[in-house]
Structures are given as structure tokens and as C-alpha cells.
Amino acid sequence: MFDFITDEHKMIQEAARDFAQGEIAPIAAEIDETGEFPMKTIKQMGALGFMGIEVPEEYGGAGMDSLAYALALTEISKACASHGTIMSVHNSLYSYGLVHFGTDEQREKFLRPIVEGHKIGAYSLTEPMSGSDAGNMQSRAVLNEAGTHYIINGTKSWVTSAPVADFVVLFTMTAPEKKHKGITAFLIDANQPGFVLGKKEPKLGIRASATSEVYYENYECPVENRLGEEGQGFKIAMSVLDTGRIGIAAQALGIAEAALDASIAYAKEREAFGQKIGQFQMIQQKLADMKCRVEASRLLMYQAALAKTAAKETGARYTLEASMAKLVASETAMWVTTQAIQIHGGMGYSKEMPLERYFRDAKITEIYEGTSEIQRMVIARNLTGLR
Ligand code: CAA
């Protein structure tokens, strides 16, 4: 039916499904409980090509398109949303910026080592007082007198993978008077002095993905590690988020699919009042609505991934398609996992089944990489042209 899904797409989807169900699903509950970062399976994912799916082959990546990435990420997230978060930040929020805005030297130094999953990449935009209002940041980068290094100071928060990251794409102010036009992007080596890890966030869900604050204390960043031009940072951050939001749609779809599959199986097996609960109209209605919303999310995700691929030729933005996919898929994940718990009753509330984990993991998809409120704002602005 969907001619745009090629044999190559199906191969990567199947490979991701096999790996996710064989290697990740068995450890998902345990790492959710312990909060341990799953380095072993992430490295295995690197060896399989899942940590650099869209990175061109000349830099060691798989050289595939956005649809391949979304299909694989859905399968990984279906088994474990923490793995989905790590994969998504690494592939889209970290790698995409380097592929599109980096120099060849920067790609050799900061991209090649991470595509195999042996080194981890992170993205750092948010600050304690600047989340949705991303342009309003307080951190600063000041060029030294010799003109060789930027000296960076400030606090960044909610940095996914920071505790294990080797490299970070950092957005900070070089010219505060210019507001968002004064933001610049930098490639940060997390093993250099001045990069100080702050508190690790104790999170509701995606508990095996490591998230922390980072303090920059006179961090010296060589000029050659600036990504793009001075003042180009906000646009880089936003265009990276466009691609990131397709990833979060894929992650949310994976979580929702897992909850739906479990609910169908339970409805066919569990009996009440002398019949299978799937024979009750109220359960049927839930399952039907869950399925419709999952499939609608999948179609929006396909649309966004195809828009991104088309944009390679035209240079057009796919902001609208990415925001719609992210908004609908994340709200679907939250709604479907809520219904799934209801269908399972007490068992859905128990940690003996994965439903409560799906529910906790789903919530973040409505928050990070732009809240649902921000997605609605972006969509409406695109429709009207008004600000
Ligand atoms: N692509 C390219 N350029 C873009 C763009 C895009 N998608 N969106 C905006 N721009 C450009 C605009 O064209 C404009 O350019 P000019 O100055 O030349 O006119 C400029 O950026 C400023 O745009 P806006 O005036 O629209 O900016 P704004 O201040 O009103 O903010 C916003 C827009 C959509 C609210 C934006 O701030 C936003 O997306 N906020 C949410 C931030 C976010 O998603 N944070 C999550 C961080 S990552 C994370 O979650 C952690 C993790 O590790 C997973």
C-alpha cells in the first residue's frame, strides 16, 4: 500500500524489531527500575548501524533516510522508550546539526567516533529559566583577546545523555543584546576542564536515559569548534528540533503500539461476567479508538519523514509536518497508555506488567523537544503566518 516503504526500509525495520525484542525487551523493566544507562545495548545498536542511520556513509554512517530512521526508532521504542530517547538524541539532535552545519574537519572529529555508538552525543539548549522560550538564555560565550577560544559560562538543564556524553552540541549567547540572533552553537568536548556535571534528574519515566544539569565554568572552546557562524545558533537549534520532533513522533508511536498490542492480547484472554472482556462494547470502543489514533500517528510520521527527505532537494522547511507528527503521536501515546491501563485494571497498575512503564514513558513525549502547547503554536503560526 505504501510504495515509499522500500525493501531497504523493511530490512532496517525488521533488524531493529529483532534486536529490540531479542536484546532490549528482556532488560527494559530492570533498567527502568535501576535507572542504569544501557551502554552495552547502545554499543550493540551502534554496531548494527542504528546510531548513525542518516549520517552519510563517508562519515561511517548508514546513509539512509529519515523514514528508515523513524521505522527503526519506533521498533526500538516499542521495546524500551529509554533506548528510544538515547537513540533519538544521538541521531537527530546531535548528529543532524553536524551533518548539515559542520565542516569536514568537525565531522571527522565529532561525528565519525559517535556513529558506532562507542561515544555518545548530546544536545544542550535548555536552561533553568529558558525552556519553551528557548531564545531567552543566560549562558554566555566570550571570545578571548587572542581570538583563539570562546570562554563559556552558565548552566544548562535537562541535558539528555549528559552524564555519559563525550560530545555536546551547545547553544549559548555570544551577543546577548541581539536576543535570539546573538545565539551561537558550539561543539563541546565533555572530557575537557570546565564541563561540570550537575545533579542527575530523578525522572518519572525514560528512567534509564541519563539526564542532568551541566555547569560551564570558564570552559575554553577553540574557535574551530564553533558550529556555523556567530549568531546562527538559534536557527541551527530550531532546524535540528524539526528533525528531532520526527524522532519523538516515532518514539511515541512505538510506546503507543506496545500498549495497544498488550491491550488486544489481554482483551482476548481476560474473562469477566462469563465472557472475554474483548466482547464488551466498552472495551471494543477503547480498542477501536486506540487503533485509529495509532494509525493516524503513523501516517503523520510518514508524512513528516517524507517531507524531510523531499526537503533535501528543495531546501524547504518541514517544520509544520514535524510538529503535527510530534503533537499527535505524543498525545496518542499518553491517551493510549491511559486506556491500556484501564483495560488491564489492577494488572495495568502493577509493576508486574509493563503498562505502567509505558504510561510513565509516554508523558515525556508531550514535554521534551517542544511541549504540546509549543507544537500547537508552531502549527498555528505556520497556518496563519501571524506571530
Ligand atoms: N527552522 C529554521 N528557522 C527557524 C525555525 C525552524 N524550525 N523556527 C524559527 N526559526 C527562525 C525564524 O524564522 C526567525 O528567524 P528571523 O529572526 O530571521 O526572522 C527566528 O528563528 C526566530 O523565530 P521566532 O520568532 O519564531 O522565535 P520565538 O522566540 O518566537 O520561538 C519557538 C519560537 C517555536 C517557541 C521556539 O523557541 C521553540 O521551538 N521553543 C521550544 C524549544 C524546545 O523545543 N526545547 C526543547 C529542547 S531539547 C530537549 O527537549 C532536551 C533533550 O535532550 C531531548
Boltz pocket constraint, residues with backbone or C-beta under 6 A from the ligand:
constraints:
  - pocket:
      binder: B
      contacts: [[A, 89], [A, 93], [A, 123], [A, 125], [A, 126], [A, 131], [A, 132], [A, 133], [A, 134], [A, 135], [A, 158], [A, 159], [A, 160], [A, 180], [A, 181], [A, 234], [A, 235], [A, 238], [A, 239], [A, 241], [A, 242], [A, 317], [A, 319], [A, 367], [A, 368], [A, 369], [A, 370], [A, 371], [A, 374], [A, 378]]
      max_distance: 6.0
